[in-house]
Each structure stands twice: as C-alpha cells, then as structure tokens.
Amino acid sequence: MNAMLVMPVLIPLITLVLCLLVKRRHAWVTLISLVGTTLLLLTGIWLVVQAAQGVVFSGQMGGWQAPFGISLVIDRLSAVMVAITGIIGLATLLYAYRQPMPRDFLRDTHLFVQGLLTGICGAFITADIFNLYVWFEVLLIGSFALISLGGGVRRLAGTMTYLVLNLLATLLFLLAAGLVYGASGTLNMGELALIFRAGEASDGAVLGVILMLLAFSIKGALFPVFGWLPASYHVAWTPVSALFAGLLTKVGVYALIRLVTLLWPEPALIHTVLLWIACATMIIGVLGAAAQTEVRRILSFHIVSQVGYMVLGLALATPLALAGAVFYLIHHIVVKANLFFVGGLAARITGSERLAHMGGLYVAAPLLAILFAIPALSLAGMPPLSGFWAKLILIKASLEGGFWWAAFFALLTGIFTILSMSKIWNEAFLKPHPKPEQMTANSENPRSAWATVAVLAVITVAVGLGAGPAMEYAWAASEQLTEATVYLQLLGAAP
C-alpha cells in the first residue's frame, strides 16, 4: 500500500500527539500545529497533482483483502477535499494566531483542530461505511470540544443544539449501518455498489441506505433538518465558526455524493426526492438569511442555502451536473470560511456583530471592504468569480435536463443572496457607525488574520479566472464518481 494513502490521517494525528506531549509549552504547541497543518496542505496539493494526472491511490489496511479489510481510496474528489481541508485548517490556525485570547484557550484550539482535521480527512479517504461512521465520531468529538470552548450561557445553548442533533444523526447512521450489514453482509462501498447496481439489494439494505442518507442530510444541513446549524455556528469563536462553515457540513454532502453515485449511477427515485429537497434547501435557507440581523447568523443560513446547490448537482445525475456539484463544493468551502473570517474582523473593529450596531467600515477599513466584496460577490454568483461558474454549470445542467423550475429556484436564490450581501454591505460598511467613539483601531486585528483573509480572496479570484482547468478537473472527478472503477478494482470486479 502506498504510504501517501494514509498521510492525510497520519499527519494531523501525529501532530496532535506531539502537541499533547509538549502541551505545557504553548509556543511549541503553536509551532508544531502550524507545521503539521502545512504538511497536510502540501500533501493535499501533491495528491491533487497526482490525481490530475490520472493517478488513484487505493489499498487495504493490515493486509486483509477487500471486502474484509479496511479499504482506503484517494481519487480526484478525495484528493481535492484533502487539499482544501489543509487550506482551511491552516487558514484557521493563522487567523487565530496572536488573537487576544488566554494562552490555554489558544493551546486547546490547536489540539482540537488537529483532532477535527484527522476525522475529516479520514472521512474523505475511507471506502468502508463502518469506518466512515468511526471518522464521523472522531470529528464529532473534535467539533463538540471546539464549539464549547470559552463557555457562557449563549455558547452553551448553541453547543447543546449542535450536540443533540449531530448525536441523533450519528445514532441514525449507526442504526442504518447495522441494517445494511444485516441485509447485505457487507459495509464495503465497492461491494455494496455491485449489489445495488445489479438490482440485487434487499428491502432491508435499501431501507438502511435511505436512513444513512437521512443521517448525512442532517449533518449536511438539508431541508427540513437544518435548524441546528444557524442555531449553533454563530456562537463559537470566530476562527472555529469559519472552520465549521467551510468544512463540517461538506463532510455530510461529500458522503451523500459518494454514496448516491456509487449505488445509483443512473437517475432513480432517490434523485427526484433529492431534487425537491435541494430546491427547498436553497429557498428556505436564503429566506432565513434575509430575516437575520447578525452577520454570522446571516452567513449561517447561507451555508444551508448553498448546500442546496451542491445537492442539486447530485440530484440531476448527469456528468455536467455532478461536475458542477464538485466545482461548487470546492468554491464554497473557501468562500464561506473567508466570509466568516471577514465577519470576525468587522466585529472587532466595530465592536459588534449586530448590523444595527455596526457601520463606518468603508471609511475605517477600506481594505476590509474589498476583502468582503470578493467572497460576497462570489457567493452571489457574480462573474468572473468562482461562484459565477459554479452556478452557471448547475443552471445549464438543469435546463439541459428539462428541469427549468430547478434552474428558476437556483436563479431566485442567487438574487436573494445578492440582497443579503447588500444588507451587510449597507449596514456594516456604508452607513455611519452609530457610536464612532466605540470603534477600535484597525491594528487590533493581528496581521496574520488580515493575511489569511487576503490569501483566501486571491484563491477565490484565481479559481474564477482559472475556471477552465478547474472545470476539467471537476468533470474528470464526476466521471470517477459514476464509474466507481477503483472501488470495484479493490474487489477484483473491474479491470
């Protein structure tokens, strides 16, 4: 087995262990954590380069043959998700660097972030449903620890909402895995693909998979099980909120995409159901954002809305639509995390996250106005930024498939997104601050935080301007998703 296959999990895990060994020396914890996350990013970039050349990494842990052993696979989608995990993980730690927080708080943040990254990367590379459940548990522990950091009544309420709904999804996932194993005798994704594609799946196995998709829908914050997200993400510390906004729901969406394309490569009833859910998620999410008055609550509802676009691409079940879903997934992780980072900078300068108490940022921090405009316009789908191409692909795929009403909902959601971003722009940037004497100095935000936001904005512009190569990569990833060749090769069922 190629050693690079396990690096996405080993690097953050080893980093966590090393940080625990020197946890009394805060400077060492910070250094080790930053170096480890940088290595994870470099590994992800190397994997993407290899994947772009057609290389697929796959293997069995412990020498056990599939479907009995633990199968690991890194294809185009897995590789790019590992790379983006490295980008957002490193961005989170750099943004948090030298923030005016207690040293123990910052140390614990590094520890829990490494644990979370371990779980996320494990979920991206596993080819076995039980091990996917294990990695979901790992990232749940890390995310629960991170969201509860700092305490307080408001944070406690959000933490409990987050914990209860995610534990429910996890228990549902475990129940579903038991049903699938009892009905089919396997939890290997490749073997399940053979069974379902041959039309040999029993009613019990189908029921188990449906329950599993429901669990992924909760974790991905799809309609109607999305309420936990806007009730919890805004209470966490800003770097943690940004990390969650960028990555956590995308693990659920990734699992949905991976499982549905493996088991139902051709349009089926499940795709019709997902299509209606996607449209409802887009509209309800963006309408929820329009009713909010706090920056991070607005952005949290937009996470829900934008997840709808990704599931729309999955539901349409065409190569173009799947490529659009992959492109949208890549684009949104960077854009959404950056908007939360910008929101944190704005809140420190103005002294509040409530729009009624904000203002004057265009004059006080003109650079921040630019750094907000780039991801905000990309989220709304303005050309030539990354969000424009992602939405264009999905709308084109909807029209080509004859689903004009899905394209209408996608366009309508984009219009409402522009209105929400305009509300933040008008209230936080253009209007005068109601109490200008309370505005803090621009320099109170660490330089590393400003640099983080600027780099992510550059990535958004670069993906938009380089949409051709990015789309080629996404298209090839969509073909791998439906063909499932590597999963079948592990079983000796494909050439």
C-alpha positions in Angstrom: 0.0 0.0 0.0 1.3 3.4 -1.0 2.4 5.3 2.1 0.8 8.5 0.8 -2.6 6.9 1.1 -2.6 7.2 4.9 -0.7 10.5 5.1 -3.9 12.7 5.3 -4.9 10.9 8.5 -1.4 10.3 10.0 -0.2 13.9 9.7 -2.8 15.6 11.8 -2.9 12.6 14.2 0.9 12.7 14.7 0.7 16.4 15.1 -2.0 16.0 17.8 0.1 13.5 19.7 3.2 15.8 19.5 1.2 18.8 20.7 -0.1 16.8 23.6 3.5 15.8 24.6 4.5 19.5 24.8 1.2 21.0 25.8 2.7 22.9 28.7 4.9 24.9 26.3 2.4 27.0 24.4 4.9 28.3 21.8 5.9 24.7 20.9 2.2 23.7 20.5 1.6 26.5 18.1 4.7 25.8 16.1 4.1 22.1 15.8 0.4 22.6 14.9 1.2 25.1 12.2 4.0 22.9 10.7 1.8 19.8 10.8 -1.1 21.6 9.1 1.3 23.0 6.5 2.5 19.4 5.8 -1.2 18.3 5.4 -1.7 21.1 2.9 1.4 20.2 0.9 0.3 16.5 1.0 -3.1 17.5 -0.4 -1.6 19.6 -3.1 0.7 16.7 -4.1 -2.3 14.4 -4.2 -4.2 16.8 -6.4 -1.3 17.0 -8.8 -1.2 13.2 -8.9 -4.9 12.9 -9.3 -4.9 15.4 -12.2 -2.6 13.0 -14.0 -5.0 10.1 -13.5 -3.3 8.5 -10.5 -5.6 6.9 -8.0 -4.4 5.6 -4.6 -6.1 2.6 -3.1 -5.2 -0.1 -0.7 -6.1 -2.3 2.2 -5.0 -1.8 5.8 -3.3 -4.7 7.6 -3.1 -6.9 4.6 -6.7 -8.0 4.7 -8.3 -8.3 1.3 -11.5 -6.4 0.4 -14.2 -6.5 1.5 -12.9 -7.9 4.8 -10.3 -5.3 5.5 -10.3 -1.5 5.8 -10.3 -0.1 2.3 -8.9 3.4 1.6 -9.2 5.3 -1.7 -8.0 8.7 -2.8 -9.3 9.7 -6.2 -9.8 13.1 -7.7 -12.6 14.2 -5.3 -10.9 12.8 -2.2 -7.6 14.5 -3.2 -9.1 17.9 -3.7 -11.1 17.6 -0.4 -7.9 16.8 1.5 -6.1 19.8 -0.1 -9.0 22.1 0.8 -9.1 20.7 4.3 -5.4 21.7 4.6 -6.1 25.2 3.3 -8.9 25.9 5.7 -7.2 24.2 8.6 -4.1 26.3 8.1 -6.1 29.4 7.5 -8.0 28.8 10.8 -4.8 28.5 12.8 -3.1 31.5 11.2 -6.3 33.6 11.8 -6.3 32.5 15.4 -2.5 33.3 15.8 -1.9 36.1 18.3 -5.6 36.7 18.9 -6.2 38.4 22.3 -7.3 35.2 24.0 -6.0 33.3 27.0 -3.0 31.1 26.2 -4.7 27.9 27.4 -7.6 28.7 25.2 -5.4 29.0 22.1 -3.5 25.9 23.0 -6.7 23.9 23.3 -7.8 25.3 20.0 -4.7 23.8 18.3 -5.2 20.4 19.9 -8.9 20.1 19.0 -8.4 21.4 15.5 -5.9 18.7 14.8 -8.3 16.1 16.1 -11.0 17.5 13.9 -8.8 17.5 10.8 -8.0 13.8 11.5 -11.6 12.9 11.4 -12.4 15.0 8.4 -9.6 13.6 6.3 -10.4 10.0 7.4 -14.0 10.5 6.2 -12.7 11.7 2.8 -10.5 8.7 2.1 -12.3 5.7 3.6 -14.1 3.2 1.3 -15.9 1.4 4.1 -19.2 2.6 5.7 -18.3 1.4 9.2 -15.0 3.3 9.1 -16.9 6.3 7.8 -19.0 6.1 10.9 -15.8 5.9 13.0 -14.4 9.1 11.4 -17.7 10.8 11.9 -17.4 10.1 15.6 -13.8 11.4 15.7 -14.8 14.7 14.0 -17.9 15.0 16.2 -15.7 14.8 19.4 -13.4 17.4 18.0 -16.2 19.7 16.8 -18.0 19.5 20.1 -14.9 20.4 22.0 -14.2 23.4 19.7 -17.7 24.8 19.7 -17.9 24.7 23.6 -14.5 26.4 24.1 -14.9 29.6 26.2 -18.2 28.7 27.9 -21.0 31.1 28.6 -24.8 30.7 28.5 -25.2 31.7 24.9 -22.5 29.3 23.8 -23.8 26.5 26.0 -27.3 26.8 24.3 -25.8 26.6 20.8 -23.5 23.8 21.8 -26.4 21.7 23.2 -28.4 22.2 20.0 -25.4 21.2 17.9 -24.6 18.2 20.0 -28.2 16.8 20.2 -28.9 17.0 16.5 -25.5 15.6 15.5 -25.7 12.8 18.0 -29.1 11.9 16.6 -27.6 11.8 13.1 -24.7 9.7 14.4 -27.1 7.2 16.1 -29.2 7.1 12.9 -26.1 6.4 10.9 -25.1 3.5 13.2 -28.6 2.0 13.0 -28.5 2.3 9.3 -25.1 0.6 9.0 -26.4 -2.3 11.1 -29.4 -2.7 8.8 -27.3 -2.6 5.7 -24.8 -5.1 7.1 -27.6 -7.4 8.3 -29.3 -7.3 4.9 -26.3 -7.5 2.6 -23.5 -8.9 4.7 -21.1 -6.1 3.9 -20.3 -2.5 4.5 -17.6 -2.2 1.8 -18.7 0.6 -0.6 -17.4 -1.3 -3.6 -19.3 -4.5 -2.8 -22.5 -2.5 -2.0 -22.1 -0.8 -5.4 -22.0 -4.2 -7.1 -25.1 -5.3 -5.2 -27.2 -2.2 -5.8 -26.1 -1.8 -9.5 -27.1 -5.3 -10.2 -30.5 -4.7 -8.7 -29.9 -7.4 -6.0 -30.3 -5.2 -3.0 -32.9 -6.4 -0.5 -35.6 -4.1 1.0 -33.6 -4.1 4.3 -30.5 -2.9 2.6 -32.4 -0.2 0.7 -34.1 1.0 3.9 -30.7 1.1 5.7 -29.2 3.2 2.9 -32.1 5.6 3.0 -31.7 6.0 6.8 -28.0 6.6 6.1 -28.8 9.3 3.6 -31.1 10.9 6.2 -28.2 10.9 8.7 -25.9 12.6 6.0 -28.7 15.1 5.3 -28.8 16.1 8.9 -25.0 16.5 9.0 -25.2 18.4 5.7 -28.0 20.7 7.0 -30.5 19.9 4.2 -34.2 20.8 4.4 -36.0 20.1 6.7 -33.3 19.1 9.2 -31.1 22.2 9.0 -32.3 24.2 12.1 -29.3 23.1 14.3 -26.8 24.9 12.1 -27.9 28.5 12.3 -28.7 28.0 16.0 -25.1 26.9 16.8 -22.4 28.1 14.4 -22.7 31.7 15.3 -22.0 31.1 19.0 -18.5 29.6 18.5 -15.3 31.6 18.5 -14.8 33.2 15.0 -12.0 31.0 13.8 -13.9 27.9 14.9 -17.1 29.2 13.2 -15.1 29.7 10.0 -13.6 26.2 10.2 -17.1 24.7 10.7 -18.7 26.8 8.0 -16.1 25.7 5.5 -15.7 22.1 6.2 -18.2 20.4 8.6 -21.4 20.4 6.5 -19.3 19.5 3.4 -18.4 16.2 5.0 -22.1 15.3 5.1 -22.5 16.5 1.5 -19.4 14.5 0.4 -20.8 11.4 2.0 -24.2 12.0 0.2 -22.4 12.4 -3.2 -20.1 9.4 -2.7 -22.8 7.0 -1.6 -25.6 8.0 -4.1 -23.2 8.0 -7.1 -21.9 4.6 -6.0 -25.2 2.9 -5.5 -27.4 4.7 -8.1 -25.2 5.9 -11.0 -28.3 6.3 -13.2 -31.3 8.5 -12.4 -33.7 6.9 -9.9 -36.4 7.8 -7.5 -33.8 8.9 -4.9 -32.6 11.6 -7.4 -36.1 13.0 -7.7 -36.5 13.3 -4.0 -33.1 14.9 -3.6 -34.0 17.4 -6.4 -37.0 18.7 -4.5 -35.0 18.7 -1.2 -32.2 20.7 -2.9 -34.6 23.4 -4.2 -36.4 23.7 -0.8 -33.0 23.9 0.9 -31.9 26.7 -1.4 -35.0 28.8 -1.0 -35.7 28.3 2.7 -32.0 28.9 3.6 -31.8 32.2 1.7 -35.1 33.4 3.1 -33.9 32.6 6.6 -30.8 34.7 5.9 -32.9 37.6 4.8 -34.7 37.7 8.2 -31.5 37.8 10.3 -29.8 40.9 11.9 -26.4 39.4 12.9 -23.6 38.9 10.4 -22.8 35.3 11.4 -26.4 34.3 11.6 -26.9 35.6 8.1 -23.9 33.7 6.9 -25.0 30.5 8.7 -28.3 30.5 6.9 -26.4 31.0 3.7 -24.5 27.8 4.4 -27.8 26.0 4.3 -28.9 27.7 1.1 -25.6 27.0 -0.7 -25.6 23.3 0.3 -28.8 23.1 -1.8 -26.8 24.0 -4.9 -24.4 21.1 -4.3 -27.2 18.6 -3.8 -28.9 20.0 -6.9 -25.9 18.8 -8.9 -26.1 15.4 -7.3 -29.9 15.1 -7.9 -29.7 16.0 -11.6 -27.4 12.9 -12.1 -25.7 14.0 -15.3 -22.0 14.3 -15.8 -22.2 18.0 -16.2 -24.4 18.4 -13.1 -22.0 16.2 -11.0 -19.1 18.2 -12.2 -21.0 21.4 -11.2 -21.6 19.9 -7.7 -17.8 19.2 -7.3 -16.9 22.6 -8.6 -19.5 24.2 -6.2 -18.2 22.2 -3.3 -14.6 23.4 -3.9 -15.7 27.0 -4.4 -18.0 27.3 -1.4 -15.6 25.9 1.2 -13.1 28.7 0.5 -15.7 31.5 0.1 -17.8 30.7 3.1 -14.9 30.3 5.5 -13.5 33.6 4.3 -16.8 35.4 4.9 -16.8 34.2 8.5 -13.2 35.4 8.8 -14.2 38.8 7.4 -17.1 39.0 9.7 -14.8 38.5 12.7 -12.5 41.3 11.6 -15.5 43.6 11.1 -16.9 42.7 14.5 -13.6 43.6 16.3 -13.4 46.9 14.5 -17.0 48.0 15.1 -17.4 46.3 18.4 -20.5 44.3 17.5 -21.9 41.6 15.2 -25.4 43.1 15.1 -25.9 45.1 11.9 -27.8 47.8 13.9 -24.6 48.4 16.0 -22.2 48.3 13.0 -21.2 50.8 10.4 -18.4 53.0 9.1 -16.2 50.2 7.8 -15.8 51.5 4.3 -14.1 54.6 5.8 -12.3 53.0 8.7 -11.1 49.9 6.9 -11.3 50.2 3.1 -9.2 47.1 2.6 -11.7 45.1 4.5 -14.4 46.4 2.2 -12.6 44.9 -0.8 -11.9 41.7 1.1 -15.6 41.3 1.9 -16.8 42.2 -1.6 -14.8 39.4 -3.3 -16.2 36.4 -1.4 -19.7 38.1 -1.1 -20.0 38.6 -4.8 -18.6 35.1 -5.5 -21.3 33.7 -3.1 -23.9 35.6 -5.0 -22.6 34.3 -8.4 -21.1 37.4 -9.9 -18.7 37.0 -12.8 -15.8 36.3 -13.2 -15.5 34.9 -9.6 -15.7 31.2 -8.8 -19.3 31.3 -7.7 -20.5 32.5 -11.1 -19.1 29.5 -12.9 -20.4 27.1 -10.3 -23.9 28.4 -10.6 -23.7 28.7 -14.4 -22.8 25.0 -14.7 -25.7 23.9 -12.4 -28.3 26.1 -14.1 -27.1 24.9 -17.6 -27.4 21.3 -16.4 -30.9 21.9 -15.0 -32.0 23.4 -18.3 -30.4 20.6 -20.4 -32.2 18.0 -18.2 -35.6 19.8 -18.7 -35.8 20.9 -15.1 -36.4 24.6 -15.8 -38.1 25.1 -12.4 -34.9 23.9 -10.7 -33.0 26.5 -12.7 -35.5 29.1 -11.7 -35.1 28.3 -8.0 -31.3 28.5 -8.4 -31.5 31.9 -10.1 -34.0 33.2 -7.5 -31.8 32.0 -4.7 -28.9 33.9 -6.3 -31.0 37.1 -6.4 -31.9 36.8 -2.7 -28.2 36.1 -1.9 -27.3 39.4 -3.5 -29.9 41.1 -1.4 -28.5 39.6 1.8 -24.9 40.5 1.0 -26.1 44.0 0.1 -27.7 44.3 3.5 -24.4 43.5 5.2 -22.6 45.9 2.9 -25.1 48.8 3.5 -25.3 48.3 7.3 -21.7 47.4 8.2 -19.8 49.3 5.5 -21.7 52.2 4.1 -23.8 53.7 6.9 -22.0 55.7 9.6 -21.3 53.9 12.9 -23.9 54.8 15.5 -21.2 55.3 18.1 -18.0 56.1 16.3 -16.1 56.6 19.5 -16.5 52.9 20.2 -14.8 51.7 17.1 -11.5 50.1 17.8 -8.3 50.7 15.9 -7.7 48.8 12.7 -4.4 47.5 14.0 -6.1 45.5 16.8 -6.6 42.6 14.4 -3.4 40.6 14.0 -1.6 40.8 10.7 -1.9 37.1 10.3 -5.7 37.4 10.3 -5.6 40.1 7.6 -3.2 38.0 5.5 -5.4 34.9 5.8 -8.4 36.8 4.5 -6.4 38.3 1.7 -5.0 34.9 0.6 -8.4 33.2 0.5 -9.8 36.1 -1.5 -7.0 35.7 -4.0 -7.8 31.9 -4.2 -11.4 32.8 -5.0 -10.4 35.2 -7.8 -7.8 32.6 -9.1 -10.4 29.8 -9.3 -12.8 32.1 -11.1 -10.2 33.2 -13.6 -8.8 29.7 -14.0 -12.3 28.1 -14.3 -11.3 26.1 -17.3 -8.7 23.8 -15.7 -10.8 23.7 -12.5 -13.8 22.6 -14.5 -11.8 19.9 -16.4 -10.7 18.5 -13.0 -14.3 18.6 -11.7 -15.5 16.9 -14.9 -13.0 14.1 -14.6 -13.9 13.7 -10.9 -17.6 13.3 -11.8 -16.7 10.5 -14.2 -14.8 8.7 -11.5 -17.7 9.1 -9.2 -20.2 7.3 -11.5 -17.8 4.7 -12.9 -16.6 3.7 -9.4 -13.8 1.7 -11.1 -11.3 1.9 -8.2 -13.8 0.7 -5.7 -14.6 -2.3 -7.9 -10.9 -3.0 -8.6 -10.3 -3.4 -4.9 -12.8 -6.4 -5.1 -11.2 -7.7 -8.3 -14.5 -6.9 -10.0 -13.2 -4.4 -12.6 -10.2 -4.3 -14.9 
